[in-house]
């Protein structure tokens, strides 16, 4: 377990988002990515809540943004070094962004995320 400050952790999340290809980040719509200290259930590293892009239709308008939450304490709890945190944050961010694009857990795991 390692302790990474909230400020540094937020930087790592921003850096992870910057590694996603620009054409994909431009396609992201009505979604906010936030750092949350503790998850709503144990062992959860990240969570996407919302309507994936693949499921939105004409009815999708005037709704609150989808949320991607990255859980600082959970990720720090499974890491021994800051390099481990960097890797886990990137994996978690990409995984949750994948859900925003409508990719399910099974396929994300097949892809290595």
C-alpha positions in Angstrom: 0.0 0.0 0.0 1.2 3.5 -0.8 -0.2 6.9 0.0 -0.5 9.3 -2.9 -1.8 12.8 -2.2 -5.1 13.8 -3.8 -3.4 16.5 -5.8 -0.8 14.1 -7.2 -3.5 11.4 -7.9 -5.6 13.9 -9.8 -2.5 14.7 -11.9 -2.1 11.0 -12.6 -5.7 10.8 -13.7 -5.3 13.8 -16.0 -2.1 12.2 -17.4 -4.0 8.9 -18.0 -6.7 10.8 -19.9 -4.0 12.5 -22.0 -2.8 9.0 -23.2 -6.2 8.3 -24.8 -6.0 9.0 -28.6 -7.4 12.5 -29.4 -10.0 11.1 -31.8 -11.5 9.1 -29.0 -11.5 11.9 -26.4 -13.2 14.2 -29.0 -15.9 11.6 -29.3 -16.6 11.5 -25.6 -19.8 13.4 -24.8 -21.5 14.6 -21.7 -19.2 12.8 -19.2 -17.1 14.0 -16.3 -14.2 12.2 -14.8 -13.7 12.7 -11.0 -11.4 11.4 -8.3 -13.2 10.1 -5.2 -11.4 8.9 -2.1 -13.5 5.9 -1.2 -15.6 3.6 -3.4 -19.3 2.8 -2.7 -18.3 -0.8 -2.3 -15.0 -2.5 -1.3 -12.3 -3.3 -3.9 -13.8 -1.1 -6.6 -11.1 0.9 -8.4 -13.3 2.9 -10.8 -16.9 3.2 -11.8 -18.8 4.4 -14.9 -22.3 5.6 -14.3 -24.4 6.8 -17.2 -25.7 6.0 -20.7 -23.0 4.7 -23.0 -22.6 6.5 -26.3 -23.8 3.3 -28.1 -27.2 3.4 -26.3 -28.0 7.1 -26.7 -30.8 8.0 -29.0 -33.0 11.0 -29.9 -34.4 10.8 -26.4 -31.0 11.6 -24.9 -31.0 15.3 -24.3 -30.9 17.6 -21.3 -29.5 15.0 -18.9 -26.9 15.3 -16.3 -23.4 14.2 -17.4 -22.3 10.6 -17.1 -19.7 10.1 -14.4 -16.4 8.2 -14.3 -15.2 8.0 -10.7 -11.6 6.9 -10.0 -11.1 5.7 -6.4 -7.9 6.9 -4.9 -7.8 4.9 -1.7 -8.7 1.6 -3.5 -6.0 2.1 -6.1 -3.4 3.1 -3.6 -4.4 0.1 -1.5 -3.4 -2.4 -4.2 -0.1 -0.6 -5.2 3.3 -0.7 -3.6 5.0 2.1 -5.5 4.0 5.3 -7.3 4.9 3.6 -10.6 2.3 0.9 -9.7 -0.2 3.7 -9.1 0.6 5.3 -12.4 0.0 2.0 -14.2 -3.2 1.2 -12.2 -4.7 4.6 -12.7 -4.1 4.4 -16.5 -5.7 0.9 -16.7 -8.7 2.0 -14.6 -9.2 5.2 -16.5 -9.1 3.5 -19.9 -11.4 0.7 -18.6 -14.0 3.2 -17.4 -13.7 5.3 -20.6 -14.3 2.0 -22.5 -17.6 1.7 -20.7 -18.5 5.2 -21.9 -18.1 3.9 -25.4 -20.3 0.9 -24.7 -17.6 -1.8 -24.3 -18.5 -4.4 -21.6 -16.2 -5.8 -19.0 -15.7 -9.1 -20.8 -14.4 -7.4 -24.0 -12.3 -4.9 -22.0 -10.6 -7.8 -20.2 -10.0 -9.5 -23.5 -8.3 -6.3 -24.7 -6.2 -6.2 -21.6 -8.0 -3.4 -19.8 
